[in-house]
Amino acid sequence: MLLRLLETVARRRRAGSSNPMWPAVTFALFLLRTYQKRAGRDTVVLREELKPGETLMISHTHQPRG
């Protein structure tokens, strides 16, 4: 919510101002949103219901990309 408000203020100020801070703020917000979108894609969620007597083993292995 705070990022959206800051982005709105930066867009309004950038349009009518010669101050170089507002384009820099707008660009920084763009980079932050891009990073958040990319980080969200890396999340893997698996949900299964276990029956009585079943167990779950979680293994973290690194597989080469490509």
N, C-alpha and C positions, 0 to 999 in steps of 0.2 A: 504494500500500500504506500509506504514511504517512497519507494523507488518510482512508482507511477506518478506521485505528486511532484517529485523532484524533476522527473522527465517533462511533465507538463509545464512547469515553471521555466525550465531551461529552454524549451521550444519557443515559448512566448518571448522570453528575454533575448534569445538569439536573433529573432526576426527583426527587432527594432533597436538593437544595441551594437555598438562598435567594440564593446568589451570582449576580449578574446577568451574570457573565462567560460562563458556559456556554451560556445561550440565545444570546448574541451570537456565540459560536464556532460553534454549530450553524447559525445563520442565515448566517454568512460562508461556511461550507462548502457550504450549499445554493446560495448565489449562485455560488460557484466551480464547482460541478458543472454548474449551468445554463449558465454561460459556456462551459465545456469542451464540452458537448453542442452548443451553438449554433455554436461555432467548428469543430467536426468536420463539421458539415453543409455548410459553405461550401467544403470541399475537393473538387476535381474531379480524378478520376484517369482517364486514358485510356491504355490499353496496346494497342499493335499491333506485330506483328512485321514488320520491313521485309525485303523481298527484296533480293538483291544488285542494286546499281545504283539503288535507290530512295532518295529523300532525304526529310527531314522538315523542315517549316517551322513554327515556333511563333510565333504572333502574339498579343499581349496587347492586346485592345481593350476598351474599356469600353462596354457597351451600357446604355441607360437601363432601369431596372427598371419594370415596370408594365404 
